[in-house]
Amino acid sequence: GPRPVAASSAAPVVDEASPPTKPSIAVLPFANLSGDAAQDIFCEGLALNIVASLGRFHELFVIDRFSTLAYRNRPVTSAGAARELSVRYILEGSVQKSGERIRVSVQLVDGTENRQLWTETYDRQLTDIFAVQDEITGTIIGTLASGYGGRLGKAWRDRSRPAGPESFVALDHLQRAYDACRFTKEGEIRAREHLTRAIECDPGLAKAYSKMASSHTVDTYGGWADDYDVSMELARQWAVKAIACDDGDSWSHWAFANYHLYTLNHGAALEAFRKAVDCNPNDAEVTTDYALCLSYAGRAEEDIAHAQK
């Protein structure tokens, strides 16, 4: 099963003079509404899975599971939990079982503004408990924290507060680079301008390096590069820098994988894609490109399975 999340167990210190630079979230224990004590295991396993999976996104601060266990038998409002844990967002939910069917309801709450941001209900046939846990977890994570931000990223960008320090400015430029990418020559040029500014503001922002590598790769297969070999070498160099900056970020390996994919080195590409997926198995963009690479490598059945995922 998944190990406890690799985020710090200490709650982030909120300093009014230095606003937090990334979203912070805590997953409260899921409420068992079934009247069946056996479902406590399912509730606990689901929460553990979600915490561990959110922890793979390095742009999030995730409170570890042990810090939230105190709320298992103590009623608390989302705003109260957010205040006590010093986080902005709370994910809470419940589990109901009827016969061989199970219903999981979740909601994302902005604890600072005390308002619901997102809610969803998942109905599943309960055949294999672990398979159902994994499938629901993947769906929740894909909605909350996709590579381009998901619901958490959108909520964080839309929150009402003044701009923070340099690291926040870097994240703003990173988001502007995402928005500029329209798979056109002009779009990629604008994206690289924002990425350059992001790296100047925060040299430790791995996603900026990996996105820079991807932009040069896009230039080559889009036919916009002035010199194919030069652009591909730049893509390789930026990908290597991304991995050196953070080899635990899936996008770093993703950028390196795409460099190898478009230089027709399928073996090296598949190895890098496997590392990217290991870092974050719930990133839809990475999984899609992994499927494409498997297809190019002649492994159609595996390709289809990952594309469907």
N, C-alpha and C positions, 0 to 999 in steps of 0.2 A: 504494500500500500504506500501512498505518498508519505514522505517524511514531513515533519512540521516545517512550516515556511522558514525561509532563510532571511527573514526580515528581523530587525532588532526587536527585542521584547520590550524595550523601554518605550514609553509613550513619547512622541516628539514634543520638544519644549517649544511652546508657542511664545514668540517674542514679538510684541506689537511693532517694534522698530524694524524687524526683519521678517516679513511675511513668509510663510512656507512656500517653497518653490515647486512642490509637486503634491498631487492629491493624496490624502491619507484616509484610510478606510479600516473599519473593524467589522468582522463578521460575527454577529451575535449567535448564541446557540439556537438551533431551529426548534420551534415548539412542536411537541408531539401531541396532535389533536386526536389520535386514534383510540386512546384509552387502552392501548396495547403496549406494555412495557418493552416488548421485543423490538418495537420501532425506535426506541431510544438509540440503538446501535446504528440504525440507518441515519437518523438525524445527526448523530455525532460524526459518522463517516462522511456525510455530505458536507458538513461545515469544514471538516479537515481538508477535504479535497479542494473546496473553493479557496480556502486560505492558502494552501500550498500552490495552487495554480495562479492566483493573483500575485503571489510572491515572485513569480517568474518575470513579471513586468517590472523592470528596474526603475521605470518612471513613476511607480507608485510606492507609497509607504504603507505597509500592511502590518497591522497589529497582530502579533502571534496568537495562536489559539489559546495558550495557557492564560493569557491576560484577560480573556473574555469568559472563561469558565465560571467566574463568580456570578455571572448573570443567568446561569442555567436554572437556578431555583429562586431567583430574585426578580420580580417584575421591575422593569425599568422602561422609561420612554426612550425613543431614539435620541432625542435632544439631550436627555440626561446621560445616556451612555456616551454620546459624542463628547460631551463636556468632561466627563470623568476620565475618558481615555485620550483626550486631547486630539481627536480626529475630526475631520470635516464630514466624512460620509459613514453611514451605517448601512450594512446589508443585513436584513432580518428576514425570517421566513418561518413557514410551518409545514408539517407533513401530516397527511391524512391517509389512512389505508381502509379500503373497503373490499373484502374478498381478495381477489388477486390483482386489484388495481390500486395504484398509489397516486396521490395528488400532492405536488410540491408547489407552494406559493411563495414568492419572494418579492421583496420591495427594496428599492434603494432610496435612502432618505438623506437629505442634506441636513445634518444635525445643527449647523450654525443658523440656518434660516428656518429650520423645523418644517420642511415641506417635502412631499413625496416627489421623487424625480422619475421613477420608473417602477412598474409592477408587472408581474407575469405569473401565469399558472401553467404547470406542466402536468399533464395526465399521462401515466405510463402503465403498461402491463408489467406487473412485478414478477418476472421470471428469474433472472439472475440479479441478485441484489447489487453486486459490485458493478455489473455492466450498466445497470440503471443509474447508479451513483455517478459513474464515469460519464455517461451520456448526458445526463442533466447538468453535471458540472461543466462539461465542455460547452454546452449551449449557453449557460449563464455567463461563463467567462468570455465567450465569443461576443456576447452582447455588451458586457460591461467594459471590457478592456482589449479590444482588437488592437492590432499594431498601430492603427492611426488614431487610437484614443478611445473609441467606443463611447458608451454612455458616460463613463467617469470622465474621460477626456473632454467631452462636450460640456458637461456640467462645470468642470474646472475652468474651461475657457470662458464660459458664459457668466461666471460668478461676478458679483459686483464688488470690486475692491480695487484700490489703486495699484499701479505697477510696482513690483518689488525690486530686488537687487539684480545684479548682472545675470545671475543664473536664470531668473525669470525672463529677462530680456532674451536670453539665448533660446529658451523654450518657445517664446513668441516668434522668433525668427524661424525656428524649426517648423512651427505650425504654418507659417507663411510660405515656407518652402513646399510643404505638403500641398497647400492650396494652389501654388503656382504650377505644379506638375500637371500638365494636360496632354502629355505626350506630343508636344510640339517643340521645335527648336527654340522658339522664343520663351516658352514656358520653362524649359530646362535651364536656360541662361538665367532667368529670374530666380529660379529655385537655387541655383548655385551661388548667386549673389547673397541670398538670405542665409544659406548654409555657411558661407564664409563668415558672415557677421555672427552667426550662432557660435561658431568655433572660436572666434575672437573673444566672445563674451564668456564662453565656458569651454575650455580646451578638453574637458573631460566628458563631453556629451557624445557618447559613442554613436547614437543614432544619427547625428549630424555627419559623422565620417562615413557611416554605411550608406546614408542617403546620397552623399556626394559620389561615392563609388557607383551606386546604381544609376545616377544621373549620367555619368560618363558612359556607362554601358548602354543606356537608352539612346544616347547620341549615336553610338556605333550601329546598333541594329535599326535605328530610325533613318540612317543614311545622312545624318546632319554633321558628322564629325569631319573637320578639315583634314585630319590624318587619322585613319582607322587605328593604326598601330599605336600612335601616341595616346589616343583616347582610351584604348584598352589597357595600356600600361598605367595610365592615371587611375583607371577603375581598380586595377590590381593593387596599386599603392594605397589608395584610400581604404580599400577593404582590409588590407593588412594593418593599417593604422587603427581601424575600427576594432579589430580583434585585439590588438595590443592595448587599446583603451579599455575594452570590457569584453572579455571572451565568454562572459556569461549572458550576454545580450544576443538574442536569436538573430536580430537584424545584422549583426556583425558577420556571422557565418553565412547568412542569407546573401549578403553582398558578395562575399568571396565565392559562394556557390554559383551565383549568376555570372560572375566573371568566367569561371571555368565552363559553365554551360555554353556560353556564347563563343568560347574559344574551342569548343567541341571536345573538351576533356571531360567526358561524362563520368569517369571513375572518380576523379577528384571532386567534381561537382556533387555527385551523390554523397560522398563522404562529408562534404561541408553542409549539405542539406540535412543529413542525419543529425549533425551537431546542432544545427539551427532548430530542428524540430525537438530535439532532446531538451534544448534550453527553454522552449515554449511550445508545447504540442497544441496549444489552442489559438495560435495566430493563423487566421484564415489565409492571409496573403502568402505567408511562408509555405503553408501546406499546399496551396494551389500551385505555386512554382515548383515545389517538390514533385507534385504529380506530373507537371509538364516535363521535368527532367527525366522522370521514370519513363515517360512516353518516348522521349527522344532516345533513351537508352534501350528501347525495345522491350520494356517490362510493362506491358499493357495492363495486365490484371492488377498489379500493385498500383499503377497509375490511376485506374478507375476508382479503386478503393479510397485513395487519398483525395481524389477530386470530389467524390461523394461526401467525404468527411468535411 
